[in-house]
Amino acid sequence: MFDTIKVHFFDSTGDAYDCTQCMEDIENGDTLVIPDEKVVGLADTWPVAVTAHAGNLHSLDDGNFETYLHQFGANAGERVFTDDQIKVARAIATAWGFELQTPEYPPKHLVETAEKILAEQRAEKERRA
């Protein structure tokens, strides 16, 4: 069951971005739809596109919205968007025929974790040798 997720329509990604900064009725995780630019995004302090085209919205380097975390403040380390918010934005983009941003696979954080583990294992092996 989806929580109530608001959808806002804009004439441009520039307007969408600006409105996320000053309109109190746009909340974190609301869906932003900009049909003329084929962009769908999620509202945040730095609004991000779930579509391949971002316009003036930001794009995630790895495209993994599920692992996108707050970097600062009281919510640091917590997820920025819920699964439902991500699903709604992607569903709207897909329904309108907009190309989705493709997540990097494997996700960057998993690669970094694997590299760290391998480095630790190599160091331990060298200590034993």
N, CA, C and O atoms as a GROMACS GRO file, in nm:
protein
  516
    1MET      N    1   0.085  -0.118   0.000
    1MET     CA    2   0.000   0.000   0.000
    1MET      C    3   0.089   0.124   0.000
    1MET      O    4   0.179   0.137   0.083
    2PHE      N    5   0.063   0.213  -0.094
    2PHE     CA    6   0.141   0.335  -0.104
    2PHE      C    7   0.091   0.440  -0.005
    2PHE      O    8  -0.029   0.453   0.017
    3ASP      N    9   0.184   0.512   0.054
    3ASP     CA   10   0.147   0.630   0.131
    3ASP      C   11   0.102   0.734   0.030
    3ASP      O   12   0.120   0.717  -0.091
    4THR      N   13   0.043   0.840   0.078
    4THR     CA   14   0.003   0.948  -0.012
    4THR      C   15   0.129   1.016  -0.065
    4THR      O   16   0.209   1.070   0.012
    5ILE      N   17   0.143   1.014  -0.196
    5ILE     CA   18   0.258   1.078  -0.260
    5ILE      C   19   0.203   1.181  -0.357
    5ILE      O   20   0.124   1.149  -0.446
    6LYS      N   21   0.245   1.304  -0.340
    6LYS     CA   22   0.197   1.410  -0.426
    6LYS      C   23   0.279   1.413  -0.556
    6LYS      O   24   0.399   1.386  -0.558
    7VAL      N   25   0.209   1.448  -0.663
    7VAL     CA   26   0.272   1.461  -0.794
    7VAL      C   27   0.252   1.605  -0.839
    7VAL      O   28   0.140   1.658  -0.837
    8HIS      N   29   0.361   1.668  -0.879
    8HIS     CA   30   0.359   1.809  -0.922
    8HIS      C   31   0.406   1.815  -1.068
    8HIS      O   32   0.503   1.750  -1.106
    9PHE      N   33   0.336   1.893  -1.149
    9PHE     CA   34   0.370   1.910  -1.290
    9PHE      C   35   0.429   2.049  -1.313
    9PHE      O   36   0.385   2.148  -1.255
   10PHE      N   37   0.530   2.053  -1.401
   10PHE     CA   38   0.601   2.179  -1.428
   10PHE      C   39   0.625   2.194  -1.578
   10PHE      O   40   0.624   2.097  -1.653
   11ASP      N   41   0.646   2.320  -1.619
   11ASP     CA   42   0.676   2.349  -1.759
   11ASP      C   43   0.822   2.326  -1.793
   11ASP      O   44   0.856   2.303  -1.909
   12SER      N   45   0.910   2.332  -1.692
   12SER     CA   46   1.052   2.313  -1.717
   12SER      C   47   1.119   2.255  -1.592
   12SER      O   48   1.066   2.267  -1.481
   13THR      N   49   1.235   2.192  -1.611
   13THR     CA   50   1.309   2.139  -1.497
   13THR      C   51   1.363   2.254  -1.411
   13THR      O   52   1.380   2.238  -1.290
   14GLY      N   53   1.389   2.368  -1.473
   14GLY     CA   54   1.432   2.485  -1.397
   14GLY      C   55   1.323   2.530  -1.300
   14GLY      O   56   1.351   2.560  -1.184
   15ASP      N   57   1.198   2.535  -1.350
   15ASP     CA   58   1.086   2.571  -1.262
   15ASP      C   59   1.069   2.468  -1.151
   15ASP      O   60   1.046   2.503  -1.036
   16ALA      N   61   1.080   2.341  -1.186
   16ALA     CA   62   1.065   2.234  -1.087
   16ALA      C   63   1.170   2.249  -0.978
   16ALA      O   64   1.138   2.244  -0.859
   17TYR      N   65   1.294   2.269  -1.018
   17TYR     CA   66   1.402   2.284  -0.921
   17TYR      C   67   1.375   2.402  -0.828
   17TYR      O   68   1.382   2.390  -0.706
   18ASP      N   69   1.344   2.517  -0.888
   18ASP     CA   70   1.321   2.638  -0.809
   18ASP      C   71   1.206   2.619  -0.710
   18ASP      O   72   1.214   2.661  -0.595
   19CYS      N   73   1.098   2.554  -0.755
   19CYS     CA   74   0.982   2.536  -0.669
   19CYS      C   75   1.012   2.442  -0.552
   19CYS      O   76   0.953   2.458  -0.445
   20THR      N   77   1.101   2.345  -0.570
   20THR     CA   78   1.135   2.257  -0.458
   20THR      C   79   1.208   2.333  -0.349
   20THR      O   80   1.212   2.289  -0.234
   21GLN      N   81   1.266   2.446  -0.384
   21GLN     CA   82   1.342   2.524  -0.287
   21GLN      C   83   1.257   2.622  -0.208
   21GLN      O   84   1.297   2.666  -0.100
   22CYS      N   85   1.140   2.656  -0.260
   22CYS     CA   86   1.064   2.763  -0.193
   22CYS      C   87   0.917   2.735  -0.170
   22CYS      O   88   0.853   2.810  -0.095
   23MET      N   89   0.861   2.632  -0.229
   23MET     CA   90   0.718   2.605  -0.210
   23MET      C   91   0.699   2.504  -0.098
   23MET      O   92   0.747   2.391  -0.106
   24GLU      N   93   0.630   2.545   0.006
   24GLU     CA   94   0.613   2.461   0.124
   24GLU      C   95   0.526   2.339   0.099
   24GLU      O   96   0.534   2.242   0.175
   25ASP      N   97   0.443   2.340  -0.006
   25ASP     CA   98   0.357   2.224  -0.032
   25ASP      C   99   0.430   2.113  -0.108
   25ASP      O  100   0.373   2.006  -0.129
   26ILE      N  101   0.554   2.138  -0.149
   26ILE     CA  102   0.635   2.033  -0.211
   26ILE      C  103   0.724   1.975  -0.102
   26ILE      O  104   0.808   2.044  -0.045
   27GLU      N  105   0.704   1.847  -0.077
   27GLU     CA  106   0.778   1.780   0.030
   27GLU      C  107   0.880   1.684  -0.027
   27GLU      O  108   0.870   1.640  -0.141
   28ASN      N  109   0.979   1.650   0.056
   28ASN     CA  110   1.081   1.554   0.018
   28ASN      C  111   1.013   1.426  -0.032
   28ASN      O  112   0.926   1.371   0.035
   29GLY      N  113   1.055   1.380  -0.150
   29GLY     CA  114   1.002   1.256  -0.205
   29GLY      C  115   0.882   1.273  -0.295
   29GLY      O  116   0.841   1.176  -0.360
   30ASP      N  117   0.824   1.394  -0.302
   30ASP     CA  118   0.715   1.416  -0.397
   30ASP      C  119   0.768   1.395  -0.538
   30ASP      O  120   0.887   1.415  -0.565
   31THR      N  121   0.679   1.353  -0.627
   31THR     CA  122   0.717   1.329  -0.766
   31THR      C  123   0.704   1.459  -0.846
   31THR      O  124   0.605   1.531  -0.835
   32LEU      N  125   0.806   1.485  -0.926
   32LEU     CA  126   0.811   1.602  -1.013
   32LEU      C  127   0.802   1.553  -1.157
   32LEU      O  128   0.882   1.470  -1.199
   33VAL      N  129   0.705   1.603  -1.233
   33VAL     CA  130   0.688   1.561  -1.373
   33VAL      C  131   0.702   1.682  -1.462
   33VAL      O  132   0.633   1.783  -1.446
   34ILE      N  133   0.793   1.670  -1.559
   34ILE     CA  134   0.818   1.777  -1.655
   34ILE      C  135   0.805   1.715  -1.794
   34ILE      O  136   0.904   1.676  -1.855
   35PRO      N  137   0.680   1.708  -1.845
   35PRO     CA  138   0.653   1.636  -1.971
   35PRO      C  139   0.732   1.688  -2.090
   35PRO      O  140   0.781   1.607  -2.170
   36ASP      N  141   0.744   1.820  -2.106
   36ASP     CA  142   0.810   1.876  -2.224
   36ASP      C  143   0.958   1.837  -2.233
   36ASP      O  144   1.015   1.836  -2.342
   37GLU      N  145   1.019   1.805  -2.118
   37GLU     CA  146   1.160   1.765  -2.118
   37GLU      C  147   1.179   1.615  -2.097
   37GLU      O  148   1.292   1.565  -2.091
   38LYS      N  149   1.067   1.542  -2.086
   38LYS     CA  150   1.070   1.396  -2.064
   38LYS      C  151   1.149   1.362  -1.937
   38LYS      O  152   1.232   1.271  -1.936
   39VAL      N  153   1.119   1.437  -1.831
   39VAL     CA  154   1.188   1.420  -1.703
   39VAL      C  155   1.087   1.394  -1.593
   39VAL      O  156   0.984   1.461  -1.583
   40VAL      N  157   1.118   1.296  -1.510
   40VAL     CA  158   1.045   1.273  -1.386
   40VAL      C  159   1.150   1.267  -1.277
   40VAL      O  160   1.254   1.202  -1.292
   41GLY      N  161   1.122   1.335  -1.166
   41GLY     CA  162   1.219   1.338  -1.058
   41GLY      C  163   1.154   1.328  -0.923
   41GLY      O  164   1.032   1.316  -0.911
   42LEU      N  165   1.238   1.333  -0.822
   42LEU     CA  166   1.195   1.329  -0.682
   42LEU      C  167   1.241   1.456  -0.613
   42LEU      O  168   1.357   1.496  -0.626
   43ALA      N  169   1.150   1.518  -0.540
   43ALA     CA  170   1.180   1.642  -0.470
   43ALA      C  171   1.274   1.615  -0.352
   43ALA      O  172   1.259   1.517  -0.280
   44ASP      N  173   1.368   1.705  -0.335
   44ASP     CA  174   1.464   1.699  -0.226
   44ASP      C  175   1.532   1.835  -0.224
   44ASP      O  176   1.506   1.919  -0.311
   45THR      N  177   1.620   1.857  -0.128
   45THR     CA  178   1.699   1.980  -0.129
   45THR      C  179   1.773   1.990  -0.262
   45THR      O  180   1.786   2.099  -0.319
   46TRP      N  181   1.822   1.876  -0.311
   46TRP     CA  182   1.881   1.864  -0.443
   46TRP      C  183   1.794   1.768  -0.521
   46TRP      O  184   1.821   1.648  -0.522
   47PRO      N  185   1.688   1.818  -0.587
   47PRO     CA  186   1.596   1.727  -0.656
   47PRO      C  187   1.668   1.647  -0.764
   47PRO      O  188   1.753   1.699  -0.836
   48VAL      N  189   1.633   1.519  -0.773
   48VAL     CA  190   1.702   1.429  -0.865
   48VAL      C  191   1.605   1.364  -0.962
   48VAL      O  192   1.490   1.335  -0.928
   49ALA      N  193   1.653   1.342  -1.083
   49ALA     CA  194   1.573   1.278  -1.187
   49ALA      C  195   1.585   1.126  -1.177
   49ALA      O  196   1.693   1.074  -1.152
   50VAL      N  197   1.473   1.057  -1.198
   50VAL     CA  198   1.477   0.911  -1.210
   50VAL      C  199   1.488   0.872  -1.357
   50VAL      O  200   1.508   0.755  -1.390
   51THR      N  201   1.474   0.970  -1.443
   51THR     CA  202   1.483   0.947  -1.587
   51THR      C  203   1.626   0.968  -1.636
   51THR      O  204   1.707   1.032  -1.570
   52ALA      N  205   1.653   0.914  -1.754
   52ALA     CA  206   1.787   0.928  -1.813
   52ALA      C  207   1.818   1.075  -1.839
   52ALA      O  208   1.932   1.119  -1.823
   53HIS      N  209   1.717   1.150  -1.880
   53HIS     CA  210   1.733   1.294  -1.901
   53HIS      C  211   1.699   1.364  -1.770
   53HIS      O  212   1.595   1.337  -1.710
   54ALA      N  213   1.787   1.454  -1.727
   54ALA     CA  214   1.766   1.522  -1.600
   54ALA      C  215   1.733   1.670  -1.614
   54ALA      O  216   1.676   1.730  -1.523
   55GLY      N  217   1.770   1.728  -1.727
   55GLY     CA  218   1.750   1.872  -1.740
   55GLY      C  219   1.826   1.945  -1.630
   55GLY      O  220   1.945   1.921  -1.611
   56ASN      N  221   1.758   2.032  -1.557
   56ASN     CA  222   1.821   2.107  -1.448
   56ASN      C  223   1.817   2.034  -1.314
   56ASN      O  224   1.869   2.085  -1.215
   57LEU      N  225   1.757   1.915  -1.311
   57LEU     CA  226   1.759   1.836  -1.188
   57LEU      C  227   1.893   1.764  -1.179
   57LEU      O  228   1.967   1.756  -1.277
   58HIS      N  229   1.924   1.713  -1.064
   58HIS     CA  230   2.047   1.637  -1.045
   58HIS      C  231   2.026   1.493  -1.090
   58HIS      O  232   1.913   1.447  -1.104
   59SER      N  233   2.137   1.422  -1.113
   59SER     CA  234   2.136   1.279  -1.140
   59SER      C  235   2.223   1.212  -1.035
   59SER      O  236   2.323   1.269  -0.990
   60LEU      N  237   2.185   1.093  -0.996
   60LEU     CA  238   2.271   1.018  -0.905
   60LEU      C  239   2.382   0.952  -0.985
   60LEU      O  240   2.357   0.897  -1.092
   61ASP      N  241   2.504   0.958  -0.934
   61ASP     CA  242   2.618   0.902  -1.006
   61ASP      C  243   2.597   0.755  -1.040
   61ASP      O  244   2.634   0.710  -1.149
   62ASP      N  245   2.538   0.680  -0.947
   62ASP     CA  246   2.522   0.536  -0.971
   62ASP      C  247   2.378   0.497  -1.002
   62ASP      O  248   2.352   0.380  -1.032
   63GLY      N  249   2.286   0.591  -0.994
   63GLY     CA  250   2.147   0.561  -1.027
   63GLY      C  251   2.074   0.476  -0.925
   63GLY      O  252   1.964   0.429  -0.951
   64ASN      N  253   2.134   0.454  -0.810
   64ASN     CA  254   2.074   0.368  -0.708
   64ASN      C  255   2.003   0.452  -0.603
   64ASN      O  256   2.062   0.489  -0.501
   65PHE      N  257   1.878   0.481  -0.628
   65PHE     CA  258   1.799   0.563  -0.537
   65PHE      C  259   1.776   0.493  -0.403
   65PHE      O  260   1.760   0.559  -0.300
   66GLU      N  261   1.775   0.361  -0.406
   66GLU     CA  262   1.751   0.284  -0.284
   66GLU      C  263   1.864   0.300  -0.182
   66GLU      O  264   1.843   0.279  -0.063
   67THR      N  265   1.982   0.335  -0.227
   67THR     CA  266   2.097   0.350  -0.136
   67THR      C  267   2.142   0.495  -0.124
   67THR      O  268   2.251   0.523  -0.073
   68TYR      N  269   2.058   0.588  -0.172
   68TYR     CA  270   2.090   0.730  -0.164
   68TYR      C  271   2.058   0.777  -0.022
   68TYR      O  272   1.943   0.772   0.020
   69LEU      N  273   2.160   0.822   0.052
   69LEU     CA  274   2.145   0.856   0.193
   69LEU      C  275   2.166   1.005   0.218
   69LEU      O  276   2.240   1.072   0.146
   70HIS      N  277   2.100   1.055   0.322
   70HIS     CA  278   2.125   1.193   0.366
   70HIS      C  279   2.270   1.202   0.413
   70HIS      O  280   2.318   1.114   0.485
   71GLN      N  281   2.339   1.307   0.373
   71GLN     CA  282   2.479   1.324   0.408
   71GLN      C  283   2.499   1.412   0.531
   71GLN      O  284   2.601   1.401   0.599
   72PHE      N  285   2.402   1.497   0.560
   72PHE     CA  286   2.420   1.597   0.667
   72PHE      C  287   2.295   1.605   0.753
   72PHE      O  288   2.190   1.552   0.718
   73GLY      N  289   2.309   1.672   0.867
   73GLY     CA  290   2.195   1.704   0.952
   73GLY      C  291   2.146   1.588   1.036
   73GLY      O  292   2.212   1.485   1.049
   74ALA      N  293   2.027   1.608   1.093
   74ALA     CA  294   1.969   1.511   1.185
   74ALA      C  295   1.940   1.377   1.118
   74ALA      O  296   1.936   1.274   1.184
   75ASN      N  297   1.918   1.379   0.986
   75ASN     CA  298   1.886   1.256   0.914
   75ASN      C  299   2.006   1.190   0.847
   75ASN      O  300   1.990   1.096   0.769
   76ALA      N  301   2.126   1.236   0.877
   76ALA     CA  302   2.247   1.182   0.814
   76ALA      C  303   2.251   1.030   0.829
   76ALA      O  304   2.230   0.975   0.937
   77GLY      N  305   2.277   0.963   0.716
   77GLY     CA  306   2.286   0.818   0.714
   77GLY      C  307   2.155   0.748   0.686
   77GLY      O  308   2.154   0.628   0.660
   78GLU      N  309   2.043   0.821   0.689
   78GLU     CA  310   1.913   0.763   0.658
   78GLU      C  311   1.884   0.778   0.509
   78GLU      O  312   1.938   0.866   0.442
   79ARG      N  313   1.798   0.689   0.458
   79ARG     CA  314   1.759   0.697   0.317
   79ARG      C  315   1.687   0.827   0.289
   79ARG      O  316   1.611   0.877   0.372
   80VAL      N  317   1.711   0.882   0.171
   80VAL     CA  318   1.645   1.005   0.129
   80VAL      C  319   1.503   0.975   0.081
   80VAL      O  320   1.410   1.049   0.114
   81PHE      N  321   1.486   0.868   0.004
   81PHE     CA  322   1.356   0.835  -0.055
   81PHE      C  323   1.311   0.696  -0.010
   81PHE      O  324   1.392   0.605   0.009
   82THR      N  325   1.179   0.681   0.005
   82THR     CA  326   1.122   0.551   0.039
   82THR      C  327   1.107   0.468  -0.088
   82THR      O  328   1.110   0.521  -0.200
   83ASP      N  329   1.091   0.338  -0.071
   83ASP     CA  330   1.067   0.250  -0.186
   83ASP      C  331   0.943   0.295  -0.262
   83ASP      O  332   0.943   0.296  -0.385
   84ASP      N  333   0.836   0.332  -0.189
   84ASP     CA  334   0.712   0.374  -0.254
   84ASP      C  335   0.733   0.500  -0.338
   84ASP      O  336   0.682   0.510  -0.450
   85GLN      N  337   0.808   0.596  -0.286
   85GLN     CA  338   0.834   0.719  -0.362
   85GLN      C  339   0.909   0.688  -0.491
   85GLN      O  340   0.877   0.742  -0.597
   86ILE      N  341   1.008   0.602  -0.483
   86ILE     CA  342   1.087   0.564  -0.600
   86ILE      C  343   0.999   0.490  -0.701
   86ILE      O  344   1.005   0.518  -0.821
   87LYS      N  345   0.918   0.396  -0.653
   87LYS     CA  346   0.830   0.318  -0.741
   87LYS      C  347   0.732   0.407  -0.814
   87LYS      O  348   0.709   0.390  -0.934
   88VAL      N  349   0.672   0.502  -0.745
   88VAL     CA  350   0.575   0.592  -0.808
   88VAL      C  351   0.641   0.675  -0.917
   88VAL      O  352   0.588   0.684  -1.028
   89ALA      N  353   0.755   0.735  -0.887
   89ALA     CA  354   0.823   0.818  -0.987
   89ALA      C  355   0.863   0.735  -1.110
   89ALA      O  356   0.845   0.779  -1.223
   90ARG      N  357   0.916   0.616  -1.086
   90ARG     CA  358   0.956   0.530  -1.199
   90ARG      C  359   0.833   0.483  -1.278
   90ARG      O  360   0.839   0.474  -1.401
   91ALA      N  361   0.723   0.454  -1.208
   91ALA     CA  362   0.602   0.409  -1.277
   91ALA      C  363   0.545   0.519  -1.366
   91ALA      O  364   0.501   0.492  -1.478
   92ILE      N  365   0.546   0.642  -1.316
   92ILE     CA  366   0.498   0.754  -1.397
   92ILE      C  367   0.587   0.774  -1.520
   92ILE      O  368   0.537   0.792  -1.631
   93ALA      N  369   0.718   0.770  -1.499
   93ALA     CA  370   0.810   0.786  -1.612
   93ALA      C  371   0.788   0.676  -1.716
   93ALA      O  372   0.785   0.703  -1.836
   94THR      N  373   0.774   0.553  -1.670
   94THR     CA  374   0.752   0.441  -1.761
   94THR      C  375   0.620   0.456  -1.836
   94THR      O  376   0.613   0.433  -1.956
   95ALA      N  377   0.514   0.494  -1.764
   95ALA     CA  378   0.382   0.511  -1.826
   95ALA      C  379   0.384   0.618  -1.934
   95ALA      O  380   0.310   0.608  -2.032
   96TRP      N  381   0.466   0.720  -1.916
   96TRP     CA  382   0.475   0.828  -2.013
   96TRP      C  383   0.577   0.797  -2.123
   96TRP      O  384   0.593   0.876  -2.216
   97GLY      N  385   0.645   0.684  -2.113
   97GLY     CA  386   0.741   0.645  -2.215
   97GLY      C  387   0.875   0.714  -2.205
   97GLY      O  388   0.948   0.722  -2.304
   98PHE      N  389   0.910   0.763  -2.085
   98PHE     CA  390   1.038   0.830  -2.065
   98PHE      C  391   1.142   0.726  -2.026
   98PHE      O  392   1.113   0.633  -1.950
   99GLU      N  393   1.262   0.742  -2.078
   99GLU     CA  394   1.372   0.650  -2.047
   99GLU      C  395   1.418   0.668  -1.903
   99GLU      O  396   1.445   0.780  -1.859
  100LEU      N  397   1.426   0.557  -1.830
  100LEU     CA  398   1.470   0.562  -1.691
  100LEU      C  399   1.622   0.566  -1.682
  100LEU      O  400   1.693   0.514  -1.768
  101GLN      N  401   1.669   0.628  -1.576
  101GLN     CA  402   1.812   0.624  -1.545
  101GLN      C  403   1.844   0.479  -1.506
  101GLN      O  404   1.774   0.421  -1.422
  102THR      N  405   1.946   0.423  -1.564
  102THR     CA  406   1.982   0.285  -1.537
  102THR      C  407   2.079   0.278  -1.420
  102THR      O  408   2.186   0.339  -1.423
  103PRO      N  409   2.040   0.204  -1.315
  103PRO     CA  410   2.132   0.192  -1.201
  103PRO      C  411   2.260   0.121  -1.241
  103PRO      O  412   2.261   0.031  -1.325
  104GLU      N  413   2.367   0.164  -1.179
  104GLU     CA  414   2.498   0.100  -1.200
  104GLU      C  415   2.494  -0.036  -1.133
  104GLU      O  416   2.447  -0.049  -1.020
  105TYR      N  417   2.542  -0.138  -1.203
  105TYR     CA  418   2.546  -0.270  -1.141
  105TYR      C  419   2.684  -0.329  -1.159
  105TYR      O  420   2.734  -0.330  -1.272
  106PRO      N  421   2.746  -0.378  -1.057
  106PRO     CA  422   2.695  -0.373  -0.920
  106PRO      C  423   2.705  -0.231  -0.865
  106PRO      O  424   2.787  -0.152  -0.912
  107PRO      N  425   2.621  -0.200  -0.766
  107PRO     CA  426   2.625  -0.066  -0.707
  107PRO      C  427   2.763  -0.031  -0.653
  107PRO      O  428   2.835  -0.118  -0.603
  108LYS      N  429   2.800   0.095  -0.664
  108LYS     CA  430   2.932   0.144  -0.624
  108LYS      C  431   2.966   0.106  -0.480
  108LYS      O  432   3.079   0.066  -0.453
  109HIS      N  433   2.870   0.118  -0.389
  109HIS     CA  434   2.900   0.088  -0.249
  109HIS      C  435   2.934  -0.060  -0.228
  109HIS      O  436   3.013  -0.093  -0.140
  110LEU      N  437   2.875  -0.149  -0.309
  110LEU     CA  438   2.908  -0.291  -0.298
  110LEU      C  439   3.048  -0.318  -0.352
  110LEU      O  440   3.122  -0.399  -0.296
  111VAL      N  441   3.085  -0.251  -0.460
  111VAL     CA  442   3.219  -0.266  -0.516
  111VAL      C  443   3.322  -0.216  -0.416
  111VAL      O  444   3.424  -0.282  -0.393
  112GLU      N  445   3.295  -0.100  -0.355
  112GLU     CA  446   3.390  -0.046  -0.257
  112GLU      C  447   3.404  -0.138  -0.137
  112GLU      O  448   3.515  -0.157  -0.086
  113THR      N  449   3.294  -0.196  -0.092
  113THR     CA  450   3.299  -0.289   0.021
  113THR      C  451   3.379  -0.413  -0.016
  113THR      O  452   3.462  -0.460   0.063
  114ALA      N  453   3.355  -0.466  -0.135
  114ALA     CA  454   3.429  -0.585  -0.180
  114ALA      C  455   3.579  -0.555  -0.191
  114ALA      O  456   3.662  -0.636  -0.151
  115GLU      N  457   3.612  -0.438  -0.246
  115GLU     CA  458   3.754  -0.401  -0.259
  115GLU      C  459   3.820  -0.389  -0.122
  115GLU      O  460   3.935  -0.429  -0.104
  116LYS      N  461   3.748  -0.335  -0.025
  116LYS     CA  462   3.801  -0.320   0.110
  116LYS      C  463   3.825  -0.458   0.173
  116LYS      O  464   3.929  -0.480   0.235
  117ILE      N  465   3.732  -0.548   0.157
  117ILE     CA  466   3.746  -0.683   0.212
  117ILE      C  467   3.865  -0.754   0.148
  117ILE      O  468   3.944  -0.818   0.217
  118LEU      N  469   3.877  -0.743   0.016
  118LEU     CA  470   3.989  -0.807  -0.053
  118LEU      C  471   4.123  -0.750  -0.008
  118LEU      O  472   4.219  -0.824   0.011
  119ALA      N  473   4.129  -0.618   0.010
  119ALA     CA  474   4.253  -0.556   0.056
  119ALA      C  475   4.289  -0.605   0.197
  119ALA      O  476   4.406  -0.631   0.225
  120GLU      N  477   4.189  -0.618   0.283
  120GLU     CA  478   4.213  -0.669   0.418
  120GLU      C  479   4.262  -0.814   0.414
  120GLU      O  480   4.351  -0.852   0.490
  121GLN      N  481   4.203  -0.894   0.327
  121GLN     CA  482   4.244  -1.034   0.314
  121GLN      C  483   4.387  -1.044   0.262
  121GLN      O  484   4.465  -1.127   0.310
  122ARG      N  485   4.423  -0.960   0.164
  122ARG     CA  486   4.560  -0.960   0.111
  122ARG      C  487   4.659  -0.921   0.220
  122ARG      O  488   4.765  -0.982   0.234
  123ALA      N  489   4.624  -0.817   0.297
  123ALA     CA  490   4.712  -0.771   0.404
  123ALA      C  491   4.731  -0.881   0.508
  123ALA      O  492   4.842  -0.902   0.557
  124GLU      N  493   4.624  -0.950   0.543
  124GLU     CA  494   4.633  -1.061   0.640
  124GLU      C  495   4.719  -1.175   0.585
  124GLU      O  496   4.798  -1.234   0.659
  125LYS      N  497   4.705  -1.206   0.458
  125LYS     CA  498   4.783  -1.312   0.394
  125LYS      C  499   4.932  -1.275   0.397
  125LYS      O  500   5.017  -1.360   0.422
  126GLU      N  501   4.962  -1.147   0.369
  126GLU     CA  502   5.102  -1.101   0.370
  126GLU      C  503   5.160  -1.106   0.510
  126GLU      O  504   5.277  -1.139   0.527
  127ARG      N  505   5.082  -1.074   0.610
  127ARG     CA  506   5.129  -1.080   0.750
  127ARG      C  507   5.164  -1.223   0.789
  127ARG      O  508   5.260  -1.246   0.863
  128ARG      N  509   5.087  -1.318   0.738
  128ARG     CA  510   5.111  -1.459   0.771
  128ARG      C  511   5.228  -1.518   0.696
  128ARG      O  512   5.288  -1.616   0.740
  129ALA      N  513   5.261  -1.458   0.583
  129ALA     CA  514   5.370  -1.514   0.499
  129ALA      C  515   5.507  -1.480   0.554
  129ALA      O  516   5.608  -1.520   0.496
   0.00000   0.00000   0.00000
